[in-house]
Amino acid sequence: MGMPIATRLAKKRTLLEWLRYQAAVTEREIHELEAQDAEEKRRREVAHREQAWVVSAPRTPEGHPILHRGNCGLRARYGAGELLDLDGVMGAVEEYPELEMCNVCTPWGSLGLDKPTIRPSRPAEVEFP
């Protein structure tokens, strides 16, 4: 004869409790792996921005486009475009001969260039007494 019903029932309850424990452990591991995956993606995006450049629109109608590092805080404020690689920067220099470089993020260093000379400021439109 087989096992008594009470014994089989106790074994099935023990098995169910163990399966619930295993499911909880697996869910926790899945959440941890998802968090690690999200952090890894975030870090890759930050690294990509740090190794790229961006050209922002001129701040004034008579101004010139400005080259920023991809992670420059000013680029978002002044309507920067897409991230550029080195070839993209060379294309931007050809397209915008008057391209200026941001003095905050100093992109010339990441391009292997010397600090550009400061352009003389334009005369003021309005004279003060």
Sequence and secondary structure as in RCSB ss.txt:
>XXXX:A:sequence
MGMPIATRLAKKRTLLEWLRYQAAVTEREIHELEAQDAEEKRRREVAHREQAWVVSAPRTPEGHPILHRGNCGLR
ARYGAGELLDLDGVMGAVEEYPELEMCNVCTPWGSLGLDKPTIRPSRPAEVEFP
>XXXX:A:secstr
    HHHHHHHHHHHHHHHHHHHHHHHHHHHHHHHHHHHHHHHHHHHHHHT EEEE  SSTT   EEEETT HHH
HHTTB   B HHHHHHHHHH TT EE TTT HHHHTT            SS   
